[in-house]
Amino acid sequence: MALQLKVPDIACAACVDTVTQAVKRVDPTAEVNADPKTKLVKVETQQPETAIREAIANAGYPAS
């Protein structure tokens, strides 16, 4: 399943790393592409969207 989430608080490479690690804890095989310029996080995962949103929010970057 492909997800595209708007994450307004992503501002730098460290933010991208934190979000990527959070998603990988839920789904180690997920593909994560986060762009701090557009504030978009694209995730290819087999996990439900709610689990991915929760993982990102728990890392301090809630999706809007």
C-alpha positions as CSV (number, residue, x, y, z in Angstrom):
1,M,0.0,0.0,0.0
2,A,1.3,3.4,-0.9
3,L,0.7,6.3,1.5
4,Q,1.5,10.0,1.0
5,L,1.3,12.0,4.2
6,K,1.8,15.7,4.8
7,V,4.1,16.2,7.8
8,P,4.5,19.9,8.5
9,D,7.2,19.6,11.1
10,I,9.8,17.9,8.9
11,A,12.5,20.5,8.4
12,C,15.9,18.8,7.9
13,A,17.8,15.6,7.2
14,A,17.7,14.6,10.9
15,C,13.9,14.9,10.8
16,V,13.8,12.6,7.8
17,D,16.0,10.1,9.5
18,T,13.8,10.1,12.6
19,V,10.6,9.6,10.6
20,T,12.2,6.9,8.5
21,Q,13.4,5.0,11.6
22,A,10.0,5.3,13.2
23,V,8.3,3.8,10.2
24,K,11.0,1.0,9.9
25,R,10.2,0.0,13.5
26,V,6.7,-0.8,12.5
27,D,7.5,-2.3,9.1
28,P,11.2,-3.1,8.5
29,T,10.6,-3.7,4.8
30,A,8.8,-0.3,4.2
31,E,10.2,2.1,1.6
32,V,10.2,5.6,3.0
33,N,10.8,8.8,1.0
34,A,10.5,12.0,3.0
35,D,11.1,15.5,1.6
36,P,11.6,18.4,4.0
37,K,11.0,20.9,1.2
38,T,7.6,19.7,0.3
39,K,6.8,18.3,3.8
40,L,5.6,15.0,2.2
41,V,6.4,11.5,3.4
42,K,5.7,8.7,1.0
43,V,5.6,5.2,2.4
44,E,5.3,1.9,0.6
45,T,4.2,-0.5,3.3
46,Q,2.0,-3.5,4.2
47,Q,1.0,-2.0,7.5
48,P,-2.3,-0.1,8.0
49,E,-2.2,3.6,7.6
50,T,-3.1,4.1,11.2
51,A,0.0,2.2,12.4
52,I,2.2,4.3,10.2
53,R,0.6,7.6,11.2
54,E,0.9,6.6,14.9
55,A,4.6,5.7,14.6
56,I,5.4,9.0,12.9
57,A,3.4,10.9,15.5
58,N,5.1,9.1,18.4
59,A,8.4,10.2,16.9
60,G,7.3,13.8,17.3
61,Y,6.1,14.5,13.7
62,P,2.3,14.2,13.5
63,A,0.9,14.1,10.0
64,S,-1.8,16.6,9.1
